[in-house]
Amino acid sequence: MSADEARQMLEGMLISPPPVSGADRISALPDNVLQDILSLLPAQEAVRTCVLARSWRHLWRSITSLRILSPNTTWYDILSDDPEPARDLWKFVDNLLNLRDKRTELHTLEIKFGQFSEEDLPYVSLWIRSAVMCKVSSLTFHHIGPYLCLDGLHLASRHLRTVDLASVALEDSFLDFASCPAVEDFKLHECKICFLGISSSSLKHLSITGCIFCPHDSRRRLHVSAPSLASLKLDGLIGIAPIFENMLLLEMACVSLGDQGADFCCNDFKSGILCGADNACPTCADYPGDYVLLAAISSARHLELISKPENFIFARDLEHRPIFSNVKTLLLNEYWCEAPGCGRLARVLKNSPVLEKLTLELFSEGPNHKIEMKGSYRTMEGPPAISEHLKIVEVKCNAVDKRILEVLKFLRAFNIRFGSE
């Protein structure tokens, strides 16, 4: 049940005329059911139900989820930045946490505000500490505006399972995964990441989107060790890409290396050809000796790999010849079809033995593409050059120009046919 559905349920049952018996149908529900319904509402609305009837007076004190939103906003609209209503809400939150029944464990704390400043940090720290003391399992903190530094706050909880943060600056001291052994879901959106490591045996889902990596040593990479990871999303990163250790349980990885990353080749702008390991330009020379991404995510069953042409990470990783032993669905962009001869795509196809579906989004970011072509692999005599399991090949673009024709020609060489061919 969503927050809107819970709100409609309350309004409908309380406004409609009572039955002849005079019974209050909703109040007749068990307290734990009513508290579950109230937990779906923003905290302000949940507290207001105390005036409905005597039996409702203290129900809000024992709800298991607190969802605190900016004034005059909808569930996901957190753009309000009016300071006066916000400060009134801070007082409300302080009272809410003080008056809440401390014997009831808190499953979810969700804070979504329009904007905070550094002077508001004591409020935020107090709220999060109170939630941790109440054994919170899911913590969300979002705000719009400059990065809010949470360096003075140290999370340590064996109950915490989900951490979802937006527009915060994070140092090493904020989240020590060794002190949070149950964390399974970690999401960072438009955050400033100043720490150098994520090491967790419990982490299953990691999402880092629109974040800037700025460690104190600008050329050191974030190192991620998460052997239990099942899903990974990296998108819109600013700075150098993180290094991942092998993740043998990985099911899905979506990695997009955009034009704001720092792993770009200086020579690419001059010649259109990325540096190799020898005689590398200054930025390519910072590539580590082993690999950064591909080998670590090669065990995934579903892969989306997007990159801008000037980024050298995937190209250099391919030199180590990773084997995509489990991948069944694969989405790539034009980066993999660069000349000469779509060499990157060829290497990936030859090293994906169980691939079933290949999607190429060429010079078109979508989700709507003007042209979509569907083809399939046809078995050839002799040992197959690519996966015999490849049933679907999709090419999506906005126009069939010379670049697209070259890719189609390459695919035909592997006996991949489109339409009536």
Summary of the structure (lengths in Angstrom):
residues: 421
radius of gyration: 26.2
end to end distance: 49.8
largest distance: 88.4
contacts: 1311
relative contact order: 0.05
helix: 28%
strand: 24%
